[in-house]
Amino acid sequence: MQNQRHQITKAIETHKEMLAQFQAAGIETVFAAAEAIIKALKQNGTVYICGNGGSAADAQHIAAELVGRFARTRNAMPAIALTTDTSVITSIANDFGYESVFARQVEALVRKADILWAISTSGSSQNVIAAAELAREKGAVVLAFTGRKNCKLEKTADICFCAEDKSTARVQEIHQLAYHIICDIVEQSFCQKLDTIPITTVRTRTEPTPSTTAKTVKEQSHEPT
């Protein structure tokens, strides 16, 4: 049992160290990523996100925050995870190979005004790198999230956020914090004071009657995604 307690303590200590490193060296990168996404969206671009395994889940999480909402009710933002269409993914993998599952979608969908958000904790996932290289060729901005410095994905990217550690789990924890911050900044930039509804409330209309046409406000808890 003592070994397990040490394991828990070590995970927490590593997480704290990585948070300190993020605060010391990652703030400007996260700000640059948010600015790039804002610029793309204002030019009618789309954010495409890709990754494998846990990073695929992160890709879908990011798309949900942008298309749905992060913390405020506002207009939907165009974001697509390239990890969700099983028919497309399996047909490409079957006909072209797994390394092409994202690049083929980039070829079909990504335009110059778009962002490709490429996530690889190792920084060496071949299908993610292939997608990033093609997106760069097409003139799109490539935003990379990695867990290794000076990796191939970093060299392909316009902007790269690196949460370096040998543990994939610890890397993914910092990635999630970073992309939540990015989604928050992006969302704030598109929210106007008069049409923004805090997530703690939802507006409903009562049926008009001779005596009232008032709106009621009901409290609604926000389930985390």
Long-range contacts (C-beta under 8 A, 24 or more apart in sequence): 11-169, 11-170, 14-165, 14-167, 14-170, 15-170, 15-173, 15-174, 18-163, 18-164, 18-165, 18-170, 18-173, 18-174, 19-174, 19-177, 21-163, 21-164, 22-163, 22-174, 22-177, 22-178, 26-161, 26-162, 26-163, 26-178, 29-159, 29-160, 29-161, 30-161, 30-178, 30-181, 30-182, 31-185, 32-159, 33-143, 33-159, 33-161, 33-178, 33-182, 34-181, 34-182, 34-185, 34-186, 34-189, 36-115, 36-141, 36-143, 36-158, 36-159, 37-115, 37-143, 37-182, 37-186, 38-185, 38-186, 38-189, 38-190, 40-113, 40-114, 40-115, 40-141, 41-77, 41-78, 41-186, 41-190, 43-113, 44-113, 45-78, 45-111, 45-113, 45-114, 45-115, 46-78, 46-79, 46-80, 46-109, 46-110, 46-111, 46-114, 46-115, 47-77, 47-78, 47-79, 47-80, 47-114, 47-115, 47-117, 48-79, 48-80, 48-81, 48-82, 48-105, 48-106, 48-109, 48-110, 48-114, 48-115, 48-116, 48-117, 48-135, 49-79, 49-80, 49-81, 49-82, 49-83, 49-116, 49-117, 49-118, 49-119, 50-81, 50-82, 50-83, 50-102, 50-105, 50-116, 50-117, 50-118, 50-119, 50-127, 50-128, 50-131, 51-83, 51-118, 51-119, 51-120, 51-125, 51-128, 51-145, 52-120, 52-125, 52-127, 52-128, 54-121, 54-168, 54-172, 55-119, 55-120, 55-121, 55-125, 55-128, 55-145, 55-172, 55-175, 56-81, 56-83, 58-119, 58-145, 58-172, 58-175, 58-176, 58-179, 59-83, 59-117, 59-119, 60-84, 61-176, 61-179, 61-225, 62-117, 62-179, 62-183, 64-225, 65-179, 65-180, 65-183, 65-187, 65-225, 66-183, 66-186, 66-187, 68-225, 69-187, 69-199, 70-180, 70-183, 70-184, 70-187, 71-184, 71-187, 71-199, 71-222, 72-187, 72-188, 72-191, 72-196, 72-197, 72-198, 72-199, 73-196, 73-197, 73-199, 73-202, 74-187, 74-190, 74-191, 74-195, 74-196, 75-190, 77-186, 77-187, 77-190, 80-109, 82-106, 82-131, 98-127, 99-126, 99-127, 99-130, 100-127, 100-130, 101-127, 102-127, 102-128, 102-130, 102-131, 103-127, 103-130, 103-131, 103-133, 103-134, 105-131, 106-131, 106-134, 106-135, 106-138, 107-134, 110-134, 110-135, 110-138, 110-140, 111-138, 111-139, 111-140, 112-138, 112-139, 112-140, 113-140, 114-140, 114-141, 115-140, 115-141, 115-142, 115-143, 116-140, 116-141, 116-142, 116-143, 117-143, 117-144, 117-145, 118-142, 118-143, 118-144, 118-145, 118-153, 118-156, 118-157, 119-144, 119-145, 119-146, 119-175, 120-144, 120-145, 120-146, 120-147, 120-151, 120-153, 121-146, 121-147, 121-148, 121-168, 121-171, 121-172, 121-175, 122-146, 122-147, 122-148, 122-151, 122-168, 123-147, 123-148, 123-151, 123-152, 123-153, 123-154, 123-162, 124-148, 124-151, 124-152, 124-153, 125-153, 128-153, 129-153, 129-156, 132-156, 132-157, 145-175, 145-178, 145-179, 147-171, 147-175
